[in-house]
Structure formats: structure tokens, C-alpha cells
Amino acid sequence: MKQHKVMMGECVLYQAAQLSHARRFAAARRAEGVDCHVVPDTTTRNRRVRINALTGKPYGRRTP
């Protein structure tokens, strides 16, 4: 799961799975006068390929 962070210097104020939630939280804190910024999570996870037991081939995208 992604973890976008709202930071104030080195301190984490808030962590969110959705970037829009982190941005909204940061905007609200800035309106209160708290200087903070959003650090988006840029990590990607590779999915494991599932193999169809009957055919021995990976489950794949259907082509029209």
C-alpha cells in the first residue's frame, strides 16, 4: 500500500494511502499557518505472474 506523507521539516504530520487526501490535509494545515509539504510515495511493486494450472501459461489479457 502506498504511503504519502505530509511533512513539517523532518516530522511526519500525516500519512495517507491516497495522494489527494494528503494534499487536502496539507492545504488545511497551510491555511492554519503551519508550513508543511507533501512527499508522494513513488515506489512501485511488481506483480507476480499467475500461471494457469491447466494450460501452463500465465493468465493474461484477453485480446478482442
C-alpha positions in Angstrom: 0.0 0.0 0.0 1.3 3.4 -0.8 2.1 5.8 2.0 2.1 9.5 1.0 3.4 11.7 3.8 2.7 15.3 4.9 6.0 16.6 6.4 6.8 19.6 8.6 10.6 19.7 8.4 11.7 16.2 9.5 8.5 15.4 11.4 5.7 13.4 9.8 2.3 15.0 10.4 0.1 12.7 8.5 0.3 9.5 6.3 -2.3 8.6 3.7 -2.7 5.9 1.1 -4.3 8.4 -1.4 -2.3 11.4 -2.6 -5.4 13.5 -2.8 -6.1 13.0 0.9 -2.5 14.0 1.8 -2.8 17.1 -0.4 -6.1 18.1 1.2 -4.6 17.7 4.7 -1.6 19.8 3.8 -3.7 22.5 2.3 -5.8 22.7 5.6 -2.6 22.9 7.7 -1.2 25.7 5.4 -4.5 27.6 5.9 -3.9 27.3 9.7 -0.4 28.8 9.2 1.6 25.5 9.5 4.4 25.3 7.0 4.3 21.7 5.6 4.7 19.9 2.3 3.6 16.6 0.7 6.0 13.8 -0.1 4.4 11.4 -2.5 5.3 7.7 -2.4 7.0 6.8 -5.7 7.7 3.1 -5.0 6.3 0.6 -7.4 5.7 -3.1 -6.7 6.0 -5.7 -9.4 3.1 -8.1 -9.6 3.8 -11.8 -9.6 2.7 -13.6 -12.7 0.0 -16.2 -12.0 0.3 -19.4 -14.0 -2.8 -21.1 -15.3 -2.6 -24.7 -14.0 -4.5 -26.2 -17.0 -2.5 -24.6 -19.8 0.8 -23.8 -18.1 0.6 -20.3 -19.5 0.2 -17.1 -17.5 -3.2 -15.6 -17.0 -3.2 -12.8 -19.4 -5.1 -10.0 -21.1 -7.8 -11.0 -23.4 -7.4 -9.8 -26.9 -10.6 -8.8 -28.7 
